[in-house]
Amino acid sequence: MKKLCLILGLISLVLSSCGLNQAVPPEVTATPTEMETSTSTPGATLTPSLTALPIATITPFPTTQATSTELPKVLPTNTPRADNEPVLIASFGKTDPLVHSKIVFNPDGIIIAQAASSVKLWDVRTHELIRELEYPYSEKIQPEKILFSPDSSLLAVSLSDHSNSYSDPIGHLLVWEVSSGDLLQDWTQECAIMIDPNHGPYHIPVYAMAFLPNSTKLAYANGNNIEIKDVREESEMVVVSLGTEMFASEISIRYDAEFMYVLMDWYFDNPFSVFNGWRSRIQIWHMNTLTLRRELKYPKNDFHYESMYLVGVNALHENEENATIEVQNLTTDKMGNYPYRKGLKYYNSDTSLMVCFRDGSYYEDGYAIEIWNTDNWRNIFTFKPSFLKYGNYYYLSDIAISPENTILAMYYKGEVYLWDIRSVDYGEEK
């Protein structure tokens, strides 16, 4: 869904363009080096130069990939097992004119935030509306990303504003105090500018953001930079410059706040480059010194069949053509190649569970929700909510998993549905 929304926004930018003659960076293999800790003073405003830094550029995934026939076959669980059937707890909310929406649990698992034409905070236990937060902008807005701070006291929402032009939206990053509903910050998220010497600049909307662990500081993409600010305190802003070759699509901070991972994307090979190729890289920044420690460059891929994601400390490379997913832990460099199901993917906070909204066009038994254990990348349960029918699946716009892996939430046509999944067996598929 994220990739599709981005592509639709970019198509209008490239229809009049016909050449982005950027060469694919060469693949260089180097042995990953240990990331040592630095004692430099944090909080300084720096704009590092990428060319001046010693970078280990590696090819993360093997050049020879396993084919789908070499991987174990994952059969769908067509018949729900009565002993661990998820139970529909409740549904609440009402039809919202804005179909595109986001939902997320707070770290305590007792509040779920629903961002659509406004932001609604719901009590997970009583299913009652706690508070509704209005946007201070026009109705032509769309939520792109939503998250709570680690202590659940703050809620941040990235918005695209299409008041002026759908092809060149303005980004807003709003941060509220959860307890009072006060809007604390309203920051601009400018488009990243990708330089094409032949046809001028491209303006790419960016919405990536992440709270630092045990902190009220927020790292977020703004133009071609990542800015780090404290939401509550007036402190010096930290700026990390990413250059003009790619833009930040995801940001993740390691659990100990020592390293920041940045997934960067860009497409190339015009005309209509969005249909031809996509390339990605991941940068690993040391937070105290703001030095770039490693950069992982990935080969060109076809957006029709391949996707890159950054979830916590894991880099995920999906290949829909042969239904495999390559997983690399960016801290340990442990890698694996696993089978997976075609469809939209959603992960819990520690990446131990994945929920797949299975694409019914590929399977005889149609659309379904699958719960996966990522320890062994096995489908452990499949069930079909009544609204998952052809023609209706479009309105299922987001899925979230509670921090304790006890509740599965879905947003469908303005309503939030909660399922109790405590009875699901997280072992091997039976």
C-alpha positions in Angstrom: 0.0 0.0 0.0 2.8 2.4 0.9 4.6 1.7 -2.4 1.4 2.1 -4.4 0.5 5.5 -2.8 4.0 6.7 -3.5 3.9 5.5 -7.1 0.6 7.2 -7.8 2.0 10.5 -6.5 5.1 10.2 -8.7 3.4 9.3 -11.9 2.2 12.8 -12.6 5.8 14.1 -12.0 7.4 11.9 -14.6 4.9 11.9 -17.5 6.6 14.9 -19.1 10.1 13.6 -18.4 12.1 11.3 -20.5 15.6 10.6 -19.2 17.3 10.2 -15.9 20.7 9.0 -17.0 22.1 8.0 -13.6 24.3 5.0 -13.6 23.6 2.1 -11.3 26.3 2.2 -8.5 28.7 -0.7 -8.8 28.4 -3.5 -6.4 31.4 -3.7 -4.1 31.9 -6.5 -1.6 33.6 -5.7 1.7 33.7 -7.4 5.1 31.4 -5.6 7.5 33.4 -3.9 10.3 32.3 -3.7 14.0 30.5 -0.4 14.8 32.5 1.1 17.6 31.0 3.5 20.1 32.1 7.1 20.1 32.1 9.5 23.0 31.6 12.7 21.0 29.2 15.3 22.5 25.6 14.6 21.4 23.2 17.4 20.4 25.5 19.3 18.0 24.1 20.6 14.7 26.1 18.9 12.0 25.7 18.4 8.3 28.0 15.6 7.4 29.5 15.2 4.0 28.9 11.8 2.6 32.0 11.9 0.3 34.4 12.6 3.2 33.3 9.6 5.3 34.9 6.1 5.3 32.0 3.9 4.1 31.9 0.1 3.9 29.7 -0.6 0.8 28.5 -4.2 0.7 26.1 -6.3 -1.3 23.7 -7.5 1.4 22.0 -10.4 -0.3 23.6 -13.3 -2.2 23.9 -12.8 -6.0 22.6 -16.3 -6.6 19.1 -16.5 -5.2 17.2 -19.6 -4.3 14.3 -20.3 -6.6 10.8 -20.9 -5.3 11.1 -24.6 -6.0 14.2 -24.8 -3.7 12.2 -23.4 -0.8 9.7 -25.2 1.4 6.1 -24.9 0.3 3.8 -22.9 2.5 0.2 -24.2 2.2 -2.7 -21.9 3.1 -4.7 -22.9 6.2 -8.0 -23.1 4.5 -10.0 -24.5 7.4 -9.8 -22.4 10.7 -9.0 -24.5 13.7 -11.7 -24.3 16.4 -9.2 -24.5 19.2 -7.5 -21.3 18.4 -9.9 -19.3 16.3 -9.4 -15.5 16.8 -12.4 -13.9 18.4 -14.0 -10.6 17.3 -14.0 -8.4 20.4 -15.6 -5.3 19.1 -15.9 -2.8 16.3 -16.3 1.0 16.8 -16.2 4.2 14.8 -18.3 5.2 11.8 -18.0 5.7 8.1 -15.3 8.2 7.3 -15.2 10.0 3.9 -11.4 9.5 3.8 -10.8 5.9 3.0 -7.0 6.1 3.3 -6.2 5.9 7.0 -3.7 4.6 9.6 -4.1 2.9 13.0 -1.5 2.2 15.7 -1.5 1.0 19.3 0.3 3.0 22.0 3.3 1.2 23.7 1.0 0.3 26.6 -1.5 -1.3 24.3 -4.5 0.4 26.0 -5.1 3.2 23.3 -5.4 2.8 19.6 -5.1 5.9 17.4 -7.1 6.1 14.2 -5.9 8.8 11.7 -8.3 9.5 8.8 -10.1 12.8 8.2 -9.2 13.5 11.9 -7.4 11.6 14.6 -9.5 9.6 17.1 -8.1 8.0 20.2 -10.0 4.9 21.4 -9.8 3.1 24.7 -9.0 -0.6 23.8 -10.6 -1.9 27.0 -13.9 0.0 26.9 -14.0 0.7 23.2 -15.0 4.3 23.9 -13.7 7.4 22.2 -11.2 9.2 24.4 -10.5 12.2 22.3 -10.7 13.5 18.7 -7.9 15.7 17.3 -8.7 18.0 14.4 -6.1 18.9 11.7 -5.5 22.7 11.4 -5.5 22.5 7.6 -7.8 22.1 4.7 -9.9 19.0 4.0 -7.5 17.9 1.2 -5.2 16.1 3.6 -4.1 12.5 3.9 -2.4 10.7 6.8 0.8 9.0 5.7 2.4 7.8 9.0 1.3 7.8 12.7 3.2 6.7 15.9 3.3 7.2 19.6 6.3 8.3 21.6 8.0 5.5 23.7 6.3 6.7 26.9 2.8 7.0 25.1 2.6 10.7 26.0 3.0 12.1 22.5 1.3 11.3 19.2 2.9 12.2 15.9 1.2 12.2 12.5 2.7 12.9 9.1 0.2 14.5 6.7 0.2 15.2 3.0 -1.7 18.4 2.1 -3.0 18.5 -1.5 -4.6 21.9 -1.3 -2.5 23.4 -4.0 -1.6 20.5 -6.3 -2.0 16.8 -5.9 1.3 16.3 -7.8 3.3 18.5 -5.4 1.9 18.1 -1.9 3.1 19.9 1.2 4.0 17.8 4.2 3.0 18.6 7.8 4.2 16.8 10.9 1.9 17.3 13.8 2.6 16.3 17.4 0.0 16.3 20.1 0.0 15.8 23.9 -2.1 12.7 24.4 -3.3 13.6 27.9 -4.6 17.0 27.0 -5.1 17.0 23.3 -2.9 20.1 22.9 -1.1 20.5 19.6 2.6 20.9 20.6 4.3 21.1 17.3 3.5 21.8 13.6 6.6 21.2 11.5 6.9 21.3 7.7 8.0 18.2 5.8 9.3 19.6 2.5 9.6 17.5 -0.6 13.0 16.0 -1.3 14.5 17.3 -4.5 16.1 14.8 -6.8 18.3 16.4 -9.4 18.0 15.4 -13.1 20.6 17.4 -15.1 18.6 16.8 -18.3 15.1 17.7 -17.2 15.3 19.7 -13.9 14.5 18.6 -10.4 11.9 16.1 -9.2 10.0 16.9 -6.0 9.4 13.8 -3.9 7.1 13.8 -0.8 8.7 12.4 2.3 7.0 11.2 5.5 9.5 9.0 7.3 9.9 9.5 11.1 10.9 7.7 14.3 11.0 8.6 18.0 14.3 8.0 19.7 14.0 5.3 22.4 13.3 6.6 26.0 13.1 10.1 24.6 10.8 12.8 23.3 13.1 13.5 20.4 11.8 12.8 17.0 13.9 12.1 13.9 12.0 12.9 10.6 12.6 13.4 6.9 12.5 17.0 5.8 13.5 17.6 2.2 16.9 16.0 1.5 17.7 15.9 5.3 16.8 14.1 8.4 16.2 16.5 11.3 16.2 15.5 15.0 14.3 17.7 17.4 12.9 17.5 20.9 9.2 17.8 20.9 8.9 19.3 24.4 12.1 21.3 24.8 13.6 24.1 22.7 17.0 22.6 21.9 19.4 22.8 19.1 18.3 20.9 16.0 20.4 18.1 14.6 20.6 17.9 10.8 21.8 14.9 8.8 22.2 15.6 5.1 21.4 12.7 2.8 22.5 14.3 -0.5 20.5 14.7 -3.7 20.7 11.2 -5.1 17.9 9.5 -3.1 15.3 10.2 -0.5 14.5 8.8 3.0 11.4 6.5 2.9 11.8 4.9 6.3 13.7 5.7 9.5 14.4 3.3 12.4 16.3 3.9 15.6 18.0 0.9 17.3 16.7 0.0 20.7 19.7 1.5 22.5 19.6 4.7 20.4 23.2 4.2 19.3 22.4 3.8 15.6 19.9 5.2 13.1 18.9 3.2 10.1 17.7 5.0 7.0 16.0 3.3 4.0 16.5 5.4 0.9 14.9 4.9 -2.5 15.0 6.4 -6.0 13.8 5.2 -9.4 15.6 5.7 -12.7 15.7 4.8 -16.4 13.2 7.2 -17.9 11.0 7.6 -19.8 8.3 6.7 -17.4 11.0 5.6 -15.0 8.5 4.6 -12.3 7.5 1.7 -14.5 11.0 0.5 -15.3 13.3 0.3 -12.2 13.8 1.1 -8.6 16.9 1.1 -6.5 17.4 1.2 -2.7 20.1 1.6 -0.1 20.3 1.6 3.6 22.6 4.0 5.6 23.6 3.3 9.2 24.5 6.4 11.2 26.1 6.6 14.6 23.9 8.8 16.6 26.4 10.4 19.0 28.9 11.5 16.3 26.5 11.6 13.4 28.9 9.8 11.2 27.9 7.4 8.4 29.3 4.0 9.4 27.9 1.8 6.7 26.0 2.0 3.4 24.3 -1.0 1.9 23.5 -0.7 -1.8 21.0 -3.0 -3.4 20.8 -3.9 -7.1 18.2 -2.4 -9.4 14.8 -4.1 -8.9 11.5 -4.1 -10.7 8.8 -2.3 -8.7 6.2 -4.7 -10.2 7.6 -7.6 -8.3 10.1 -6.4 -5.6 9.8 -4.2 -2.5 12.2 -3.1 0.2 11.2 -2.4 3.8 12.9 -1.4 7.0 11.3 -2.8 10.2 13.2 -2.2 13.4 16.8 -3.5 12.8 15.7 -5.7 9.9 16.0 -5.0 6.2 13.3 -7.0 4.2 13.5 -7.6 0.5 10.3 -9.1 -1.0 10.3 -10.8 -4.4 6.7 -11.4 -5.5 7.7 -13.2 -8.6 9.0 -16.3 -6.8 7.3 -15.5 -3.4 10.4 -15.2 -1.3 11.5 -12.7 1.3 15.2 -12.0 2.2 15.8 -10.8 5.7 19.0 -9.2 7.0 19.5 -8.2 10.6 21.4 -4.9 10.4 23.0 -5.4 13.8 24.3 -8.9 13.5 24.3 -9.2 9.7 22.4 -12.6 10.0 20.6 -13.3 6.8 17.9 -15.7 5.7 15.8 -16.4 2.6 12.2 -17.6 3.3 9.0 -18.3 1.4 6.1 -15.9 1.9 2.6 -15.1 0.7 1.8 -12.4 -1.8 -0.1 -9.5 -0.2 0.3 -6.5 2.0 2.5 -7.0 5.1 2.2 -5.6 8.6 4.5 -6.2 11.5 4.4 -5.9 15.3 6.9 -3.6 17.2 9.6 -6.3 17.6 9.1 -7.9 14.1 8.3 -11.3 15.8 4.8 -11.4 14.1 3.7 -10.5 10.6 0.2 -10.2 9.4 -0.4 -10.7 5.7 -3.5 -9.4 4.0 -3.4 -12.2 1.3 -4.2 -11.1 -2.2 -7.2 -13.1 -3.4 -6.3 -12.8 -7.0 -3.5 -15.3 -6.5 -5.3 -17.9 -4.5 -8.3 -20.1 -5.2 -9.9 -19.5 -1.7 -9.7 -15.8 -2.1 -8.7 -13.0 0.2 -7.7 -13.8 3.8 -5.8 -12.6 6.8 -2.7 -14.7 7.7 -0.7 -14.5 11.0 3.0 -15.4 10.6 5.7 -16.3 13.1 8.9 -14.6 11.9 11.1 -16.8 14.0 10.7 -19.5 11.4 8.6 -17.5 8.8 5.7 -19.9 8.9 2.0 -19.1 8.4 0.5 -20.1 11.8 -3.1 -19.1 11.3 -5.5 -18.0 8.5 -9.0 -16.5 8.9 -11.5 -14.6 6.8 -13.4 -11.6 8.3 -16.8 -11.3 6.7 -16.0 -8.1 4.9 -13.1 -9.7 3.0 -14.8 -10.2 -0.3 -14.0 -9.2 -3.9 -14.8 -5.5 -4.3 -14.8 -4.8 -0.6 -11.1 -5.5 0.3 -10.2 -2.0 -1.0 -11.7 -0.5 2.1 -9.3 -2.5 4.4 -6.7 0.2 4.7 -4.5 -0.7 7.7 -3.7 -3.4 10.2 -2.0 -3.1 13.6 -0.8 -5.6 16.3 -0.9 -4.8 19.9 2.5 -4.7 21.8 1.7 -7.9 23.7 0.6 -9.7 20.6 -2.9 -10.2 22.0 -5.1 -8.0 19.8 -5.2 -7.6 16.0 -6.8 -4.4 14.8 -8.1 -3.7 11.3 -9.4 -0.4 9.9 -12.3 -1.0 7.4 -14.6 1.7 6.0 -14.1 4.1 9.0 -14.5 1.4 11.6 -11.9 -0.2 13.8 -12.3 -4.0 14.3 -10.5 -5.8 17.2 -9.8 -9.5 17.3 -8.5 -11.4 20.3 -5.5 -13.5 19.0 -4.3 -14.8 22.4 -5.5 -18.3 21.5 -3.3 -18.5 18.4 -0.5 -21.0 18.7 2.8 -19.4 17.7 4.6 -22.6 17.1 5.0 -24.5 13.8 2.0 -24.7 11.5 -0.1 -27.8 12.1 
